[in-house]
Amino acid sequence: MRGRFRKTRGPVVCCILLSAIFVAGCDGGKTVEAERAKAEAVKFLEQGDFNAAVAPLRTVVRLAPDTPNVFADLGRSVMRSSQRQELLKEAETVLARKPEDVEALTIAVSALLGKDDQRKRLGYLRTLVRLRPEDSVLKVTLAQELVNSFLYDEARPLIEDLIRTDPNDPAAYYLRGQVGYFRGTDRAALAQAEADFKKTLELRANVARTQLFLGRVYLRQGQAKKAIEPLSAAAERMPENPDVHFELARAFRLIGDRETSAKAQSEFVRLREQATLAEAMAKRCGAFPEDFDLHLKTARLMIRKGDPDKAIYYVNRALTIRPNDPAGMSVARELDQILTGGGPR
């Protein structure tokens, strides 16, 4: 049975739904212990018992690291574990002695997602990719983090390698388009960014965010009228994202439609003010870490804002509080659709 995790989803720990591991026998020298750990991991993942899944998955990482999806499943289980902080502390203790321990690196990268110390997480990711250069999922994760950190020159060769390896990898085109947009200084760079975003849309990934970026490319190219279609589509998919309405206001103003521009500007101002609500809810989640409804409501708000990466953190926390809750699983499935290109990201 093939795993549900796909590299088009972006970060390795962002997988939401069950991605079962191949249970087929290990090659030649693999031990009985690895086989037993695989079977246990599958059982616990199917039951939604992420606390219990962590131990056998760690065993598989140590004994059979080439098992498909094992890093994604371990990362997701750490994220969903109620012992996440303890696992991070243990992993960092190991890394202080053995900085290239793949198991500890995977746990640390997963446990640090959504925390303040993203520089440390980025360092762990760099090491993990260097140790497992054949893992394209980890490469996409690192490339996304580098782009998010404005480290475009470091991200570029990694992205180019991803495209050479798989010419139909939508995550790579999406990332290369961002690099081209943010770093492009001439027409050729913007034309390449436009082509990359169109290719991403063709492959149906990161749809809403890609439409936003494509609209921005057209605006920078001086094609305001052409920008309106992708920006309007992005606004339909991310109605509570203020950036979309800001760009729409600019596009309509540039083509002389002052009335529609004023409406978009008004919506932008309203949503900017509403952003304080999201910040307040995030702070409340920190103050009330066991409040299921609060975490789920915050996850839904992040989806409406077009920020699925933050939504992942809050829905994972909600499902840690109430494993397999129907409302929580429904939001998880919605995020799964977004991250694989079927939803409004």
N, C-alpha and C positions, 0 to 999 in steps of 0.2 A: 504494500500500500504506500503510495507516494505521500510525502509530507505536504502540508498545506502552505508551509513557509515558502515564499518566492522572493527572489532578490529584488523584484520591482517594488517591494514594500519599503525600501529604504533601510533605516537603522535596524541592526540585528536584533535589538531588544524590543523593537516596536511591533513584533508579531502578536496579535491579539487572540486569535482562535487556535484551536488545537492543531499542532503540526506533528503528526505521529512520526516516529523514527522507523526507518527500515528495520525489520526484525530478522531479515535474512542473515544467514550464518556469516560470521567473520571470516576473512580470508585466512588461509593457512595457519599462521601461528597465533591467532587470537585465542584468548583463554576462555575457559568455561565461565569464569567470573564476569567477563565482559558480556557474554551471552545472557547470563542471569540478570545482570544490571540493565541491559536493554529491555528485557521482558518486564522487569519491575517498573522501569521508567514509563514504558507505554501504558501499563496498567494505571499508574498514578496520574498520568496526564489525562487519560480517558475519564478518570474519576474526578478530575479537577482538583486533586490534592497536590498542590504545588509545593507545600512544605515537604511532603514525603518524596516528591519527585527529584528534589535537589540532590540528595545523596547518590542515588543510582546514576543520575546524569553526570555527576562529577566522576564517578567511576568510569563511565563510558568515555568521557573526555580524556582521562588518563590512559586507558587501555586501548581504546579504538577511536582516536580523534578524527578519523576520516569518515565516521558514520554520518550519513546525510542528516542535516538539520540538528545535530546534537548541540552545536553552539547556540543556535537560535532557541532551542528548547530550554537549555540551561539558563540562558539570559532571561527568557520570559518567566521561568519558574522562580528565579531570584527576584525579579521585579514583583511577582505576585506573592512572594513568601512573606509571612508575618515576621520572619527572622532576618529580614533584609539588612538591617543595621548591623546585626551580629555577624552575618556573612561577610559584610564589607570589612568589618574590623578584623576578622580572621584572615581574609584575603590580603589585606594590607600588611598584616604581620608576616605572612608568608613572603610577600613581595619585597619586604625589607631585607630578607635573607636571600631570596631567589627571584630577582627582578624579571626573569624570563619564564616564570611558571605560567603556562598557558591556562591552566584551570583557574588559578587565582586572578589572572588578568581578565578572563571572561566574566568572572563574578564581580570584580571591581568595576569594570566598564558598565555592567548591567545595573549594579546597585547605585552607581553615581548618576544615572540618568535622571534629570530633573532637579538635581541638587546644584548648589552654588558653585562648587569647585569643578567647573567644566575644563579648566586648563589641565588639571590632573587627569581627568578622564581622557582627554585628547592624547596625553602622553602614553597612557596605557594602550589606547587604540593603535597608536603608531607602532608600539612594540608588538602588539598582537598581529598586526598585518605583516610586519617584517618576519615574524616567526611562522606565519601561515599565508605566504604570498599567493597560494592557489585558491584561497577562499574569496570568491567574488562578493559575497554578502558582506564580509568584513571590510572589503575595499570600498564598497558603496557607503557603508556606515562612516568610515574614516573620511571619504571625500565629502560627504554631507557636512560632517563636523568641521572640516577645514573651510568649506564655503561659508558656513554659519559664523565662523571665526574670522572671516575676511582674509584668509590665508590662500588667496587665489593662485599664486605662483606654485605653491606646494600641491594644491589640489589638481592643477591642470594635467600634469603627466599621469597622475593616478587615473583621472577620468579618461584620458586618451587610451590608456592601457585597457580599461574596462570596455571601451568601444571596439578596440581591436579584438578583444577576446570574444565579445558578443555584439555584433553590429545591430542587434535589435533589443538592446538593453535600454528601456525608456528612462530609468533613473540616471544613467550616464548622460543621455542627451539633455535631460532637464538640468542637471548640474552644470554641464558645459555651457548651456544657454545662459545660466545665471552668471558664470564667470565672464562670458562674452559681454553680457549686458553691463555688469558692474565695472569691468576693466576695459571694455572696448572704447577706443578713441577715434576710430575711423569707420567709414561706411562698410568696409569689408568685414570688420569685426561684428558690427550690428547685423549685417546680412547673414552671417554665420549663426548668430544668436537667434535670429528669426527662424532660420531653417531648423535649428535644434529644437526650438519650442514647437514648431509645426510637427516635427517628427515625434516628439513626446505626445502630442495630442493624437497623432495617428495611431500610436501604440496604446492610447487610452490610460495614461498614468498621470497623477498629480493634476487632474484636469483643470480645476478652478484656479489654482495657483499659476499654472502654465498660461491660462488665458489672461490673467493679470499681467504676467511678465511680457506676454506677446503684445498686449496693448501698450505697455510702457515702451517696448522697442519701437513700435510704430510712432509713438509720440516723439521719441528721440530722433527718429528719422524724418520728422516733420510731416507725418501722415496722420493728422489728427482724425480726419473723417474715417480712415481705415481702422483706427484704434477703437472706435466706439463699439463695434460688434463684439470683439473678444472681451472688452471691459464690461459691457452690458451682460454678457453671458456669465462672467465671473461674479457680477453683482447678484445675479439670480441664484448662483450656487453658494455664495458667501454673503448673504444680505446684511450681516452685522460686522463685516470687515471694513473699517473706516478707510483703509488705503485704497480700496476699489473706488469708493465714492469720491475720494480726493482726485484720483486720476480721471474719473468720468467728468467731474466738474471742470478740470483743466481741458479735456478734449472738446467738450461742448463750447467752452469759452473761446477756444482757438478757431472753431468753425463759425463763430458769431451767434450761436444759440444761447443768448444770455439767460433766458427764462429757465431752460432745462439745466444750465450750468448752476444757476442759483439754487435750484432744488437739490441737485447733487451735493453742492457745498453745504447746504443746510443739513442734509443727512450725514455728511461727514462730521460736522460739528456735534450733532446729537450723539453719534456713535463714539466720538472721542470722549465725550463726557461720560458715556456709559462704560467706557473702558475702566473707569475708576471702580465700577461695580465688580468687574472681573478681578481686579487687583484685591479688592476687599474680600471677595469670596475665597481667593487663593490664600489670603492671610488667615481667614477663619478656618480653612482646612488645616493649616498648621497648628492653630489653637485647639481644634477639636479633631484630632487624628482618627477617632473611631466613629465619626458621624457619617454613616453610609449615604444618607440622602444628600447631605451637603457636597460630598465628593462627586456623587453622580450628577447633581445639578451643575457643578462646576465643569465637569467633563462635557455636558451638553452645551453649555455656554461657549466653551472653547471650540467645539465643532461649528457652532453657528458663526463664530468669529473667523473661521477658516484656519484654525491652529490645531490640527489633529495631533501634532507631537505632544503638546501640553495636555490635550484631552486623554491621550494614552496614559499618561502618568496618573491622572485622577480616576479614570475608570479602573485602572489596575489596583489603585488603593481601595476603591469601593468594593471590588471583587475579592480583595484580601479580607475586608471586614465581613462580607457576606458572600462566600464562594458559591458560584452557580446561581446567584439570584437572577430571576428571569429579566427584570428591568436592567440590571447591570450587563447581562449577556446580550441583551438587545442592543445596547449602546456599543458593546464590543463588536458585534456583527456589523453595525453601521460603520464603525471605524475601519474594520477589515475591508469593507467595500471601498471606502475612501482611499485607503493605502494601496489597494490593488487597481485603482483607476476607475472603479465603478461609481464612485461617489464624488462629493463636491470639493475635494481637496484642491 
